[in-house]
């Protein structure tokens, strides 16, 4: 696979950050994302949570925009399912 900066390539390495914030440990930004994701789902029914996930996927896919990258992400996500 080409480097993450190469166009049309999915970056599968940890890439979480918050501009201007310094982290003591490399995994901390990912932990912050996970906490925010869990908080977003708090107090939702299973149906509401599934709808939230679908909307979030579509919003982020639109933000990415590159169909080759999105197809690669779907292929990788489906592996071993």
Buried (B, 14 or more C-beta within 10 A) or exposed (E): EEEEEEEEBBEEEEEBEEEEEEBEEEEBBBEBBEEEEEEEEEEEEEEEBEEBEEEEBEEEBEEEEBEEBBEBBEEEEEEEE
